[in-house]
């Protein structure tokens, strides 16, 4: 995510999906600092909510979205 942030900045979209830990948070931070949009998967549709929770708690998620609505939300950005 850091290389995407450096190369594309505000023209990028970060998608944070289910997973354990907090390893997506630093990448999401780098992307947000350069104007990117960050979507995080919601708890109800996550098998393990660790990574999305970390990004949401850090304040980097622009939207928290159910997995089955993610594609529609991405397409709405066009």
Backbone as XML, in Angstrom:
<?xml version="1.0"?>
<chain id="A" units="angstrom">
  <residue number="1" name="UNK">
    <atom name="N" x="0.815" y="-1.177" z="0.000"/>
    <atom name="CA" x="0.000" y="0.000" z="0.000"/>
    <atom name="C" x="0.868" y="1.253" z="0.000"/>
  </residue>
  <residue number="2" name="UNK">
    <atom name="N" x="2.025" y="1.182" z="0.604"/>
    <atom name="CA" x="2.884" y="2.364" z="0.643"/>
    <atom name="C" x="3.359" y="2.743" z="-0.755"/>
  </residue>
  <residue number="3" name="UNK">
    <atom name="N" x="3.701" y="1.751" z="-1.569"/>
    <atom name="CA" x="4.151" y="2.064" z="-2.926"/>
    <atom name="C" x="3.007" y="2.601" z="-3.780"/>
  </residue>
  <residue number="4" name="UNK">
    <atom name="N" x="1.792" y="2.121" z="-3.552"/>
    <atom name="CA" x="0.621" y="2.673" z="-4.250"/>
    <atom name="C" x="0.437" y="4.127" z="-3.846"/>
  </residue>
  <residue number="5" name="UNK">
    <atom name="N" x="0.549" y="4.404" z="-2.556"/>
    <atom name="CA" x="0.407" y="5.777" z="-2.062"/>
    <atom name="C" x="1.427" y="6.697" z="-2.716"/>
  </residue>
  <residue number="6" name="UNK">
    <atom name="N" x="2.667" y="6.240" z="-2.786"/>
    <atom name="CA" x="3.727" y="7.058" z="-3.370"/>
    <atom name="C" x="3.529" y="7.270" z="-4.864"/>
  </residue>
  <residue number="7" name="UNK">
    <atom name="N" x="3.045" y="6.250" z="-5.553"/>
    <atom name="CA" x="2.905" y="6.342" z="-7.000"/>
    <atom name="C" x="1.619" y="6.976" z="-7.490"/>
  </residue>
  <residue number="8" name="UNK">
    <atom name="N" x="0.538" y="6.803" z="-6.738"/>
    <atom name="CA" x="-0.771" y="7.226" z="-7.238"/>
    <atom name="C" x="-1.517" y="8.191" z="-6.323"/>
  </residue>
  <residue number="9" name="UNK">
    <atom name="N" x="-1.126" y="8.272" z="-5.057"/>
    <atom name="CA" x="-1.712" y="9.235" z="-4.127"/>
    <atom name="C" x="-3.221" y="9.288" z="-4.140"/>
  </residue>
  <residue number="10" name="UNK">
    <atom name="N" x="-3.764" y="10.465" z="-4.428"/>
    <atom name="CA" x="-5.219" y="10.667" z="-4.365"/>
    <atom name="C" x="-5.976" y="9.949" z="-5.475"/>
  </residue>
  <residue number="11" name="UNK">
    <atom name="N" x="-5.267" y="9.368" z="-6.419"/>
    <atom name="CA" x="-5.898" y="8.606" z="-7.493"/>
    <atom name="C" x="-5.957" y="7.121" z="-7.171"/>
  </residue>
  <residue number="12" name="UNK">
    <atom name="N" x="-5.903" y="6.776" z="-5.892"/>
    <atom name="CA" x="-5.910" y="5.366" z="-5.503"/>
    <atom name="C" x="-7.012" y="5.073" z="-4.491"/>
  </residue>
  <residue number="13" name="UNK">
    <atom name="N" x="-7.311" y="3.795" z="-4.389"/>
    <atom name="CA" x="-8.335" y="3.293" z="-3.481"/>
    <atom name="C" x="-7.755" y="2.109" z="-2.722"/>
  </residue>
  <residue number="14" name="UNK">
    <atom name="N" x="-7.819" y="2.153" z="-1.409"/>
    <atom name="CA" x="-7.373" y="1.039" z="-0.581"/>
    <atom name="C" x="-8.575" y="0.268" z="-0.070"/>
  </residue>
  <residue number="15" name="UNK">
    <atom name="N" x="-8.534" y="-1.044" z="-0.207"/>
    <atom name="CA" x="-9.608" y="-1.910" z="0.268"/>
    <atom name="C" x="-9.032" y="-2.791" z="1.374"/>
  </residue>
  <residue number="16" name="UNK">
    <atom name="N" x="-9.556" y="-2.649" z="2.572"/>
    <atom name="CA" x="-9.082" y="-3.410" z="3.725"/>
    <atom name="C" x="-10.088" y="-4.521" z="4.000"/>
  </residue>
  <residue number="17" name="UNK">
    <atom name="N" x="-9.639" y="-5.767" z="3.821"/>
    <atom name="CA" x="-10.523" y="-6.920" z="3.992"/>
    <atom name="C" x="-10.159" y="-7.711" z="5.244"/>
  </residue>
  <residue number="18" name="UNK">
    <atom name="N" x="-11.003" y="-8.668" z="5.563"/>
    <atom name="CA" x="-10.869" y="-9.509" z="6.747"/>
    <atom name="C" x="-9.449" y="-10.044" z="6.924"/>
  </residue>
  <residue number="19" name="UNK">
    <atom name="N" x="-9.023" y="-10.124" z="8.161"/>
    <atom name="CA" x="-7.707" y="-10.663" z="8.457"/>
    <atom name="C" x="-7.311" y="-10.385" z="9.888"/>
  </residue>
  <residue number="20" name="UNK">
    <atom name="N" x="-6.248" y="-11.064" z="10.324"/>
    <atom name="CA" x="-5.789" y="-10.961" z="11.698"/>
    <atom name="C" x="-4.623" y="-9.976" z="11.782"/>
  </residue>
  <residue number="21" name="UNK">
    <atom name="N" x="-4.601" y="-9.192" z="12.820"/>
    <atom name="CA" x="-3.481" y="-8.290" z="13.049"/>
    <atom name="C" x="-3.811" y="-6.847" z="12.722"/>
  </residue>
  <residue number="22" name="UNK">
    <atom name="N" x="-2.744" y="-6.097" z="12.471"/>
    <atom name="CA" x="-2.923" y="-4.679" z="12.170"/>
    <atom name="C" x="-2.009" y="-4.219" z="11.038"/>
  </residue>
  <residue number="23" name="UNK">
    <atom name="N" x="-1.534" y="-5.161" z="10.239"/>
    <atom name="CA" x="-0.543" y="-4.838" z="9.225"/>
    <atom name="C" x="-1.054" y="-3.955" z="8.088"/>
  </residue>
  <residue number="24" name="UNK">
    <atom name="N" x="-2.346" y="-3.771" z="7.940"/>
    <atom name="CA" x="-2.862" y="-2.870" z="6.914"/>
    <atom name="C" x="-2.914" y="-1.418" z="7.359"/>
  </residue>
  <residue number="25" name="UNK">
    <atom name="N" x="-2.724" y="-1.184" z="8.642"/>
    <atom name="CA" x="-2.898" y="0.164" z="9.181"/>
    <atom name="C" x="-1.827" y="1.132" z="8.689"/>
  </residue>
  <residue number="26" name="UNK">
    <atom name="N" x="-0.583" y="0.718" z="8.650"/>
    <atom name="CA" x="0.478" y="1.612" z="8.176"/>
    <atom name="C" x="0.295" y="1.951" z="6.702"/>
  </residue>
  <residue number="27" name="UNK">
    <atom name="N" x="-0.101" y="0.974" z="5.917"/>
    <atom name="CA" x="-0.351" y="1.237" z="4.505"/>
    <atom name="C" x="-1.529" y="2.164" z="4.302"/>
  </residue>
  <residue number="28" name="UNK">
    <atom name="N" x="-2.592" y="1.952" z="5.081"/>
    <atom name="CA" x="-3.759" y="2.827" z="4.994"/>
    <atom name="C" x="-3.389" y="4.248" z="5.402"/>
  </residue>
  <residue number="29" name="UNK">
    <atom name="N" x="-2.556" y="4.376" z="6.420"/>
    <atom name="CA" x="-2.106" y="5.704" z="6.846"/>
    <atom name="C" x="-1.341" y="6.404" z="5.721"/>
  </residue>
  <residue number="30" name="UNK">
    <atom name="N" x="-0.426" y="5.688" z="5.090"/>
    <atom name="CA" x="0.351" y="6.271" z="3.993"/>
    <atom name="C" x="-0.559" y="6.713" z="2.853"/>
  </residue>
  <residue number="31" name="UNK">
    <atom name="N" x="-1.550" y="5.895" z="2.545"/>
    <atom name="CA" x="-2.472" y="6.242" z="1.464"/>
    <atom name="C" x="-3.315" y="7.460" z="1.833"/>
  </residue>
  <residue number="32" name="UNK">
    <atom name="N" x="-3.842" y="7.489" z="3.059"/>
    <atom name="CA" x="-4.670" y="8.627" z="3.497"/>
    <atom name="C" x="-3.874" y="9.930" z="3.474"/>
  </residue>
  <residue number="33" name="UNK">
    <atom name="N" x="-2.613" y="9.882" z="3.887"/>
    <atom name="CA" x="-1.780" y="11.088" z="3.896"/>
    <atom name="C" x="-1.602" y="11.666" z="2.496"/>
  </residue>
  <residue number="34" name="UNK">
    <atom name="N" x="-1.772" y="10.824" z="1.482"/>
    <atom name="CA" x="-1.615" y="11.271" z="0.102"/>
    <atom name="C" x="-2.957" y="11.419" z="-0.615"/>
  </residue>
  <residue number="35" name="UNK">
    <atom name="N" x="-4.046" y="11.387" z="0.168"/>
    <atom name="CA" x="-5.360" y="11.702" z="-0.383"/>
    <atom name="C" x="-6.166" y="10.546" z="-0.934"/>
  </residue>
  <residue number="36" name="UNK">
    <atom name="N" x="-5.739" y="9.317" z="-0.698"/>
    <atom name="CA" x="-6.467" y="8.148" z="-1.200"/>
    <atom name="C" x="-7.762" y="7.936" z="-0.417"/>
  </residue>
  <residue number="37" name="UNK">
    <atom name="N" x="-8.636" y="7.150" z="-0.995"/>
    <atom name="CA" x="-9.868" y="6.711" z="-0.340"/>
    <atom name="C" x="-9.616" y="5.316" z="0.227"/>
  </residue>
  <residue number="38" name="UNK">
    <atom name="N" x="-10.096" y="5.069" z="1.435"/>
    <atom name="CA" x="-9.938" y="3.764" z="2.078"/>
    <atom name="C" x="-11.310" y="3.214" z="2.448"/>
  </residue>
  <residue number="39" name="UNK">
    <atom name="N" x="-11.602" y="1.999" z="1.975"/>
    <atom name="CA" x="-12.805" y="1.275" z="2.366"/>
    <atom name="C" x="-12.374" y="0.100" z="3.242"/>
  </residue>
  <residue number="40" name="UNK">
    <atom name="N" x="-13.116" y="-0.152" z="4.301"/>
    <atom name="CA" x="-12.841" y="-1.290" z="5.183"/>
    <atom name="C" x="-14.066" y="-2.195" z="5.251"/>
  </residue>
  <residue number="41" name="UNK">
    <atom name="N" x="-13.819" y="-3.482" z="5.273"/>
    <atom name="CA" x="-14.898" y="-4.458" z="5.412"/>
    <atom name="C" x="-15.495" y="-4.365" z="6.811"/>
  </residue>
  <residue number="42" name="UNK">
    <atom name="N" x="-16.810" y="-4.494" z="6.894"/>
    <atom name="CA" x="-17.487" y="-4.412" z="8.193"/>
    <atom name="C" x="-17.299" y="-5.695" z="9.004"/>
  </residue>
  <residue number="43" name="UNK">
    <atom name="N" x="-17.578" y="-5.595" z="10.293"/>
    <atom name="CA" x="-17.378" y="-6.734" z="11.191"/>
    <atom name="C" x="-18.313" y="-7.891" z="10.876"/>
  </residue>
  <residue number="44" name="UNK">
    <atom name="N" x="-19.556" y="-7.590" z="10.529"/>
    <atom name="CA" x="-20.544" y="-8.648" z="10.292"/>
    <atom name="C" x="-20.146" y="-9.583" z="9.156"/>
  </residue>
  <residue number="45" name="UNK">
    <atom name="N" x="-19.480" y="-9.071" z="8.129"/>
    <atom name="CA" x="-19.118" y="-9.913" z="6.987"/>
    <atom name="C" x="-17.662" y="-10.381" z="7.034"/>
  </residue>
  <residue number="46" name="UNK">
    <atom name="N" x="-16.939" y="-10.053" z="8.089"/>
    <atom name="CA" x="-15.535" y="-10.462" z="8.238"/>
    <atom name="C" x="-15.432" y="-11.757" z="9.032"/>
  </residue>
  <residue number="47" name="UNK">
    <atom name="N" x="-14.580" y="-12.666" z="8.565"/>
    <atom name="CA" x="-14.285" y="-13.875" z="9.350"/>
    <atom name="C" x="-13.455" y="-13.501" z="10.574"/>
  </residue>
  <residue number="48" name="UNK">
    <atom name="N" x="-12.459" y="-12.657" z="10.349"/>
    <atom name="CA" x="-11.600" y="-12.142" z="11.414"/>
    <atom name="C" x="-11.522" y="-10.634" z="11.212"/>
  </residue>
  <residue number="49" name="UNK">
    <atom name="N" x="-11.909" y="-9.863" z="12.201"/>
    <atom name="CA" x="-12.072" y="-8.419" z="12.047"/>
    <atom name="C" x="-10.840" y="-7.606" z="12.460"/>
  </residue>
  <residue number="50" name="UNK">
    <atom name="N" x="-9.724" y="-8.274" z="12.730"/>
    <atom name="CA" x="-8.545" y="-7.580" z="13.252"/>
    <atom name="C" x="-8.024" y="-6.453" z="12.384"/>
  </residue>
  <residue number="51" name="UNK">
    <atom name="N" x="-7.717" y="-6.739" z="11.128"/>
    <atom name="CA" x="-7.142" y="-5.714" z="10.253"/>
    <atom name="C" x="-8.139" y="-4.591" z="9.986"/>
  </residue>
  <residue number="52" name="UNK">
    <atom name="N" x="-9.379" y="-4.901" z="9.578"/>
    <atom name="CA" x="-10.321" y="-3.792" z="9.383"/>
    <atom name="C" x="-10.530" y="-2.967" z="10.657"/>
  </residue>
  <residue number="53" name="UNK">
    <atom name="N" x="-10.640" y="-3.628" z="11.796"/>
    <atom name="CA" x="-10.840" y="-2.895" z="13.060"/>
    <atom name="C" x="-9.683" y="-1.938" z="13.321"/>
  </residue>
  <residue number="54" name="UNK">
    <atom name="N" x="-8.471" y="-2.389" z="13.093"/>
    <atom name="CA" x="-7.300" y="-1.551" z="13.323"/>
    <atom name="C" x="-7.335" y="-0.298" z="12.452"/>
  </residue>
  <residue number="55" name="UNK">
    <atom name="N" x="-7.686" y="-0.462" z="11.193"/>
    <atom name="CA" x="-7.758" y="0.673" z="10.265"/>
    <atom name="C" x="-8.899" y="1.616" z="10.653"/>
  </residue>
  <residue number="56" name="UNK">
    <atom name="N" x="-10.038" y="1.049" z="11.004"/>
    <atom name="CA" x="-11.199" y="1.855" z="11.418"/>
    <atom name="C" x="-10.876" y="2.616" z="12.703"/>
  </residue>
  <residue number="57" name="UNK">
    <atom name="N" x="-10.324" y="1.918" z="13.697"/>
    <atom name="CA" x="-9.996" y="2.552" z="14.978"/>
    <atom name="C" x="-8.971" y="3.678" z="14.819"/>
  </residue>
  <residue number="58" name="UNK">
    <atom name="N" x="-8.082" y="3.536" z="13.852"/>
    <atom name="CA" x="-7.076" y="4.574" z="13.601"/>
    <atom name="C" x="-7.666" y="5.779" z="12.867"/>
  </residue>
  <residue number="59" name="UNK">
    <atom name="N" x="-8.899" y="5.637" z="12.391"/>
    <atom name="CA" x="-9.562" y="6.745" z="11.709"/>
    <atom name="C" x="-9.245" y="6.862" z="10.232"/>
  </residue>
  <residue number="60" name="UNK">
    <atom name="N" x="-8.712" y="5.806" z="9.619"/>
    <atom name="CA" x="-8.315" y="5.875" z="8.215"/>
    <atom name="C" x="-9.391" y="5.418" z="7.239"/>
  </residue>
  <residue number="61" name="UNK">
    <atom name="N" x="-10.423" y="4.750" z="7.716"/>
    <atom name="CA" x="-11.475" y="4.240" z="6.821"/>
    <atom name="C" x="-12.461" y="5.356" z="6.478"/>
  </residue>
  <residue number="62" name="UNK">
    <atom name="N" x="-12.646" y="5.577" z="5.187"/>
    <atom name="CA" x="-13.654" y="6.541" z="4.732"/>
    <atom name="C" x="-15.044" y="5.939" z="4.789"/>
  </residue>
  <residue number="63" name="UNK">
    <atom name="N" x="-15.116" y="4.616" z="4.655"/>
    <atom name="CA" x="-16.397" y="3.914" z="4.721"/>
    <atom name="C" x="-16.150" y="2.505" z="5.230"/>
  </residue>
  <residue number="64" name="UNK">
    <atom name="N" x="-17.111" y="1.986" z="5.971"/>
    <atom name="CA" x="-17.094" y="0.607" z="6.464"/>
    <atom name="C" x="-18.245" y="-0.093" z="5.764"/>
  </residue>
  <residue number="65" name="UNK">
    <atom name="N" x="-17.917" y="-1.121" z="4.978"/>
    <atom name="CA" x="-18.876" y="-1.666" z="4.024"/>
    <atom name="C" x="-18.970" y="-3.184" z="4.149"/>
  </residue>
  <residue number="66" name="UNK">
    <atom name="N" x="-20.186" y="-3.699" z="4.051"/>
    <atom name="CA" x="-20.428" y="-5.139" z="3.988"/>
    <atom name="C" x="-19.789" y="-5.683" z="2.709"/>
  </residue>
  <residue number="67" name="UNK">
    <atom name="N" x="-19.173" y="-6.842" z="2.796"/>
    <atom name="CA" x="-18.455" y="-7.399" z="1.656"/>
    <atom name="C" x="-19.324" y="-7.509" z="0.410"/>
  </residue>
  <residue number="68" name="UNK">
    <atom name="N" x="-20.590" y="-7.918" z="0.564"/>
    <atom name="CA" x="-21.420" y="-8.095" z="-0.631"/>
    <atom name="C" x="-21.869" y="-6.762" z="-1.240"/>
  </residue>
  <residue number="69" name="UNK">
    <atom name="N" x="-21.550" y="-5.651" z="-0.615"/>
    <atom name="CA" x="-21.850" y="-4.331" z="-1.179"/>
    <atom name="C" x="-20.596" y="-3.605" z="-1.666"/>
  </residue>
  <residue number="70" name="UNK">
    <atom name="N" x="-19.441" y="-4.233" z="-1.504"/>
    <atom name="CA" x="-18.171" y="-3.582" z="-1.827"/>
    <atom name="C" x="-18.060" y="-3.223" z="-3.307"/>
  </residue>
  <residue number="71" name="UNK">
    <atom name="N" x="-18.416" y="-4.142" z="-4.192"/>
    <atom name="CA" x="-18.290" y="-3.876" z="-5.627"/>
    <atom name="C" x="-19.154" y="-2.692" z="-6.035"/>
  </residue>
  <residue number="72" name="UNK">
    <atom name="N" x="-20.393" y="-2.661" z="-5.576"/>
    <atom name="CA" x="-21.270" y="-1.538" z="-5.914"/>
    <atom name="C" x="-20.696" y="-0.220" z="-5.415"/>
  </residue>
  <residue number="73" name="UNK">
    <atom name="N" x="-20.124" y="-0.238" z="-4.232"/>
    <atom name="CA" x="-19.553" y="1.001" z="-3.683"/>
    <atom name="C" x="-18.340" y="1.450" z="-4.492"/>
  </residue>
  <residue number="74" name="UNK">
    <atom name="N" x="-17.521" y="0.505" z="-4.916"/>
    <atom name="CA" x="-16.362" y="0.837" z="-5.750"/>
    <atom name="C" x="-16.828" y="1.424" z="-7.080"/>
  </residue>
  <residue number="75" name="UNK">
    <atom name="N" x="-17.796" y="0.777" z="-7.703"/>
    <atom name="CA" x="-18.297" y="1.255" z="-8.993"/>
    <atom name="C" x="-18.953" y="2.622" z="-8.884"/>
  </residue>
  <residue number="76" name="UNK">
    <atom name="N" x="-19.482" y="2.957" z="-7.721"/>
    <atom name="CA" x="-20.121" y="4.265" z="-7.548"/>
    <atom name="C" x="-19.106" y="5.405" z="-7.570"/>
  </residue>
  <residue number="77" name="UNK">
    <atom name="N" x="-17.833" y="5.094" z="-7.466"/>
    <atom name="CA" x="-16.792" y="6.124" z="-7.492"/>
    <atom name="C" x="-16.508" y="6.636" z="-8.897"/>
  </residue>
  <residue number="78" name="UNK">
    <atom name="N" x="-16.941" y="5.912" z="-9.901"/>
    <atom name="CA" x="-16.635" y="6.296" z="-11.287"/>
    <atom name="C" x="-17.321" y="7.569" z="-11.683"/>
  </residue>
</chain>
